[in-house]
Amino acid sequence: MPPFPSAVVIREVGLRDGLQSIQTILSTQQKIEWIAAAHAAGQREIEVGSFVPARLLPQLADTAELVAYAKTLPDLRVSVLVPNLKGAERAIDSRADLMLVPLSASHAHSLANLRKTPDEVVAEVARMRAARDAAGSQTLIEGGIGTAFGCTIQGAVDQSEVLRCMQALLDAGADRVSIADTVGYASPAAVRDLFEKARRIAGERFWCGHFHDTRGLALANVYAALGTGVARFDATLAGIGGCPHAPGASGNASSEDLAFMLADMGIDTGIDIEQLLALRARVAQWLPNETLRGTLWLAGLPKTFQQRAIQTAIA
Amino acid sequence: MPPFPSAVVIREVGLRDGLQSIQTILSTQQKIEWIAAAHAAGQREIEVGSFVPARLLPQLADTAELVAYAKTLPDLRVSVLVPNLKGAERAIDSRADLMLVPLSASHAHSLANLRKTPDEVVAEVARMRAARDAAGSQTLIEGGIGTAFGCTIQGAVDQSEVLRCMQALLDAGADRVSIADTVGYASPAAVRDLFEKARRIAGERFWCGHFHDTRGLALANVYAALGTGVARFDATLAGIGGCPHAPGASGNASSEDLAFMLADMGIDTGIDIEQLLALRARVAQWLPNETLRGTLWLAGLPKTFQQRAIQTAIA
């Protein structure tokens, strides 16, 4: 096991993966407050929304506005999700720093959720790359391989298929690739094994891990992934989120719990945990009818816990 | 990191650490049903109760009866907790296979909870050892070092003090030692570090890890501990439990979630997870007013998950 990374980025995806999975619709002003407070707490990468048709996800219809606001904040990487070329064009126009293109390694989940096969997504990424380059845009393209450990429709997903998709995404022009346990099928040994292989394929372009807490293993899976040198993880404030195709699935790794685990391990995240907990309390007030998760908000920080001095934010 | 152990024992402590922390009092008959079903599901080590004065913990007053019943089941290691020499004498009389003596590495917690200093507990262990040997008894003595990562009264606990107590317990005649994060202060990096050092002191006599899920890290902590070669962990069905001196603290590692994590890692626990989930549903009916925890009961096993053939139970 290599040494743990000295710094880790927690990418806040609550405004996208969280809000798309719940009933409550936050106002644009509330989302802007959330982004501002997350940035003030030290978060340096935020997925602010998704460029999907507003009729499909009305709760994310203000994504362009949120990108425009978030781009005014210093040292913040502004991400969006894009399902197709049309969304990528909007992301490029918005000047988002990064656009994540989801690909489902499970064919069954891919057809149900994206209405495309994995290889059709790869072909779309090639078109996005051409469009990005033609526009002279700096927007990074991240190919996000979901259901990488299995899904509720198909069950197990072959590791070889995940790695094949990863290579295909890189060949098609993705700048980054990431691996997501979309519905909470991963366990730490499987994470360690797959992430080690993915690192050998993609090196530093293997960008991010994304875990759900469906079976209580999100943080254990992050810990296993840390040992493979990956230093960026998606998480959502209060663990909100889920997946419409995963009945019984619970939310994402909780940003505040993850920030605590990393801080207690001596790993710099740039995040002030007390501020993040204060933001959680505020967002919880906006979501009185939703299931919120996480444990730190209830237990509090350990007595005499002292966060090490926060280092320079990680690029 | 050494390879993971091929087999791990989950010691069920729900009948002691769980039931002592909740309001509901189960009948002896219910507890016997629980023990029988846990044994039928493949659990091979169960802490059935505690030899403390019945006026202090009336819910555990039937411990001797439970030991007598559990001793009739084949291949089951029957454990009890004993706070002092008097309890140890009762454990020896009961013919329990193992008695766990709690020691708090936090002096403040030790005085509040046990009304003894750690060194007074060590001296009591020496008296227990003498009594055990004088009786010609086979009951193993396990010194369980609690609040090993900190506590809510004192805050941080020095690693050196934990290791000093461990050496003192071994010197006093404890057959086994274990480490408990009584109130949920551990994080995986701290676990790995302390457990590696403990293994160097106690070798195979370092017997067991005990984690609470106060900050969502119980399973991540087990995973970190597995890498140090420890192959036995306490857990409670439905994660019930807590600590009277830890406000806001949540329960133990959940037996069923832990059994799933280990099974998915290819580690043999001897446990049939479906049977354990059925037992959880039954116990949940007995505890309608208690906070139960864990995630697997809600999410279910992953589709196409196949538990590897259960090997011979681990001695």
Contacts between the chains, C-beta under 8 A, distances in Angstrom:
chain1	res1	chain2	res2	distance
A	1	B	1	4.3
A	1	B	227	7.4
A	4	B	189	7.1
A	150	B	302	5.6
A	150	B	303	7.2
A	150	B	304	7.2
A	151	B	303	7.8
A	152	B	302	8.0
A	152	B	303	5.8
A	153	B	303	7.7
A	154	B	303	7.5
A	154	B	304	7.8
A	155	B	302	6.8
A	155	B	303	3.9
A	155	B	304	2.8
A	155	B	305	7.6
A	156	B	302	7.7
A	156	B	303	8.0
A	156	B	304	4.8
A	156	B	305	7.8
A	184	B	299	6.6
A	185	B	302	5.0
A	187	B	260	7.8
A	187	B	261	5.5
A	187	B	264	3.7
A	187	B	265	5.7
A	188	B	220	8.0
A	188	B	223	4.7
A	188	B	261	7.1
A	188	B	265	6.7
A	189	B	4	7.1
A	189	B	264	7.2
A	189	B	265	3.8
A	189	B	266	6.7
A	190	B	264	6.9
A	190	B	265	7.7
A	213	B	295	7.0
A	214	B	295	6.5
A	214	B	299	4.7
A	215	B	257	6.5
A	215	B	260	6.2
A	215	B	261	7.7
A	215	B	295	5.1
A	215	B	296	5.5
A	215	B	299	5.3
A	215	B	302	7.8
A	216	B	219	5.8
A	216	B	254	7.1
A	216	B	257	4.7
A	216	B	261	7.9
A	216	B	294	6.9
A	216	B	295	4.0
A	216	B	296	7.2
A	217	B	219	5.9
A	217	B	257	7.9
A	217	B	261	6.0
A	219	B	216	5.8
A	219	B	217	5.9
A	219	B	219	7.4
A	219	B	220	4.5
A	220	B	188	8.0
A	220	B	219	4.5
A	220	B	220	4.0
A	220	B	222	7.6
A	220	B	223	4.7
A	220	B	261	6.9
A	222	B	220	7.6
A	223	B	188	4.7
A	223	B	220	4.7
A	223	B	223	6.1
A	223	B	224	6.5
A	224	B	223	6.5
A	227	B	1	7.4
A	248	B	298	5.7
A	248	B	299	4.8
A	248	B	300	6.3
A	249	B	299	6.6
A	250	B	295	6.5
A	250	B	298	7.5
A	250	B	299	7.0
A	254	B	216	7.1
A	257	B	215	6.5
A	257	B	216	4.7
A	257	B	217	7.9
A	260	B	187	7.7
A	260	B	215	6.2
A	261	B	187	5.5
A	261	B	188	7.1
A	261	B	215	7.7
A	261	B	216	8.0
A	261	B	217	6.0
A	261	B	220	6.9
A	264	B	187	3.7
A	264	B	189	7.2
A	264	B	190	6.8
A	265	B	187	5.7
A	265	B	188	6.7
A	265	B	189	3.8
A	265	B	190	7.7
A	266	B	189	6.7
A	294	B	216	6.9
A	295	B	213	7.0
A	295	B	214	6.6
A	295	B	215	5.2
A	295	B	216	4.0
A	295	B	250	6.5
A	296	B	215	5.5
A	296	B	216	7.3
A	298	B	248	5.7
A	298	B	250	7.5
A	299	B	184	6.6
A	299	B	214	4.7
A	299	B	215	5.3
A	299	B	248	4.8
A	299	B	249	6.6
A	299	B	250	7.0
A	300	B	248	6.3
A	302	B	150	5.6
A	302	B	152	8.0
A	302	B	155	6.8
A	302	B	156	7.7
A	302	B	185	4.9
A	302	B	215	7.8
A	303	B	150	7.2
A	303	B	151	7.8
A	303	B	152	5.8
A	303	B	153	7.7
A	303	B	154	7.5
A	303	B	155	3.9
A	303	B	156	7.9
A	304	B	150	7.2
A	304	B	154	7.8
A	304	B	155	2.8
A	304	B	156	4.7
A	305	B	155	7.6
A	305	B	156	7.8
